[in-house]
């Protein structure tokens, strides 16, 4: 399973999440679903607007503020890397398209 992220305006590949990274992000993605009603499904295609990217960044920031990041360094690395990628795309004002398997 892989979830690929592309720019919506020109379909350029940005980054991807393999199944292990997706699993480490599941808790945050579930929170995103509760906040927005939108599920990020690794098997479906969908779009992520700038506003939704900013919601995900806020969810990650809240998680980082209340979690002991030293407990699981690999998970922390994946989360912070994902946050950095979302920050990059939102700072460039790119809506993104997610392409699932």
N, C-alpha and C positions, 0 to 999 in steps of 0.2 A: 504494500500500500504506500502511496505517496500522494502528497497534496502539493501541487505546484502553484506558485504565485506569479502572476504576470501583470504587466501594466495593462489597464483596460483600453487605453487609447491607441496603443500600437502592438499589443500582444508580446512585447519583449519579456523574456523570462527574467524574473528577479531572484527567486530563491525557492527552495522546496523543503517540505517536512517529510521525513520518512516515518515509518510507523513508530519507532522508538521515541522520536522527538514529539510526535503527535500525542503519544501516551503521556509524556511528561507535561504536556500543556493541557491535557483534558480537563483538569480542575478549573483552570482559567477559562477554557472555552465553554464549560458548563455555566459558569458565572455569566459569561457573555450572553449565552442563550437566555438565562433568567432575566438579565437586564434589558435585552433588546427583543427577545422573541425569535431571534434568528439563530439557527444552528449551523455551525461550521462542520460539515459532514465530509469526511475524507473520501467518500465515494461519489460525491455529487459536485457539479459545477455551480459556482455562485459568485456574487460580486460583493466587494467590501468597499463601501464608500469612505471618504475621508472622515466623516463623522463616526462611522463604526470603528475605523482604525483608532481614532482618539479614545473611544470608549474602551477598546482593548488595552490601550496604553494605560489608561486610568486604572483598569482592573489589575494590571500587572503591578503598577505602582502601589496600589493598596495592598496587594499580596506581599510585595517586597517589604513594605513598612511593618507588617505584622508577623512575618515569618522568620524563623531562625535559618538564615541562608547557609549556615555552616553544616547543617544536618545532611544535606544532599547536594554536594557541590556540582555534580553533573547536571542535575535538574536545574539548579540555579543558573548554571552556564547556559543551558538551553533557553530558559525563560528570558534571561537578560539579552541573549543574542536575538531572540524573537522580538523583544521590545526595541532593540536597536534597529532592526530591519523595518519594523512598523514606523518607527520615528523617521527613518530615512524616507520612506514612501510618503508619509503624511507631510513631512517638511517640503517635499517636492510637489505637493498637491496632486498626487497620482491616486486615482481610484484604482483598485486592483481586482483582478479576476482570479478566482481560485479554481483550479482544474483538478478534480479528483480522479481516482482510478475507476 
